[in-house]
Amino acid sequence: MAEVVEFTLNVKPGHYAQVLALYSEWAHTYMDINPALVSALIVGDEGTGIVRGIGVYRDHDEAAAVNSDSFFGDFMDAIAPLIEGAPNRVLLDLFHAWSK
């Protein structure tokens, strides 16, 4: 079953655009190097300082393995000084998806 990863960051004031750019670049590149990542959305709200990535992976094990990927570690190192607190990562089973 496909797995959705929701990864939420609380951005420090003044760093919203920088975090969005880093997250977008990471997701775009990661889709090229990891065939298990089927789709990705990067969304945010500057007013609240929230940046959230939503990725769809082929299955749970592939989604869970991202945490141990060195490319993900490099991304985390880059955003660490730009966010407040620990990121919130949730894995969810994907039951249905629609798009036009």
C-alpha positions in Angstrom: 0.0 0.0 0.0 1.2 3.5 -0.8 2.4 5.6 2.1 2.0 9.4 2.7 4.7 11.2 4.6 3.7 14.5 6.1 6.7 16.5 7.3 6.0 19.8 9.0 8.5 22.5 9.9 8.0 25.5 12.1 10.2 28.2 10.5 12.0 30.9 12.5 10.9 34.5 11.7 12.6 35.8 8.6 13.5 32.4 7.1 10.2 31.4 5.4 11.4 31.9 1.8 14.7 30.3 2.5 13.2 27.1 4.0 10.6 26.9 1.1 13.4 27.1 -1.4 15.6 24.5 0.4 12.6 22.1 0.8 11.5 22.5 -2.8 15.0 21.9 -4.1 15.4 18.8 -1.9 12.0 17.3 -3.0 12.6 18.0 -6.7 16.1 16.4 -6.6 14.9 13.5 -4.3 12.2 12.6 -6.8 14.9 12.2 -9.4 17.2 10.0 -7.3 14.6 7.9 -5.4 12.1 6.1 -7.6 10.0 5.2 -4.5 8.9 8.8 -4.2 5.9 9.0 -6.5 4.7 12.6 -5.8 5.5 15.5 -3.6 3.8 18.7 -2.5 5.5 21.6 -0.6 3.0 23.9 1.0 3.2 26.7 3.6 1.7 29.6 5.4 4.1 32.5 5.9 1.8 34.1 8.5 2.2 31.1 10.9 5.7 30.1 9.7 4.6 26.6 8.7 6.2 24.7 5.8 4.9 21.3 5.1 6.0 18.6 2.7 3.6 15.8 1.7 5.2 13.0 -0.2 3.6 9.8 -1.6 5.9 6.7 -1.5 5.2 3.3 -3.1 5.1 1.6 0.3 5.6 2.1 4.1 9.2 0.6 4.2 10.4 2.9 1.4 8.8 5.9 3.2 10.3 5.0 6.5 13.8 4.5 5.0 14.1 8.2 4.1 15.2 9.1 7.6 18.4 7.1 7.2 19.2 8.5 3.7 22.3 10.7 3.7 20.7 13.1 1.3 17.9 13.7 3.8 20.5 14.2 6.5 22.1 16.9 4.5 18.7 18.6 4.1 18.1 18.4 7.8 21.5 19.9 8.5 20.8 22.8 6.1 17.4 23.7 7.7 18.3 23.1 11.3 19.3 26.7 12.1 16.3 28.0 10.2 13.5 26.2 12.1 12.2 26.1 15.7 11.9 22.8 17.5 11.9 19.4 16.0 10.1 18.7 12.7 6.9 16.7 12.9 6.9 13.6 10.7 3.8 11.5 10.3 3.4 8.4 8.1 -0.1 7.7 6.8 -1.5 4.9 4.6 -2.8 6.2 1.3 -6.3 4.8 0.6 -7.5 7.1 -2.3 -6.1 9.9 -4.4 -7.8 12.0 -7.0 -6.4 14.7 -9.3 -7.3 16.4 -12.5 
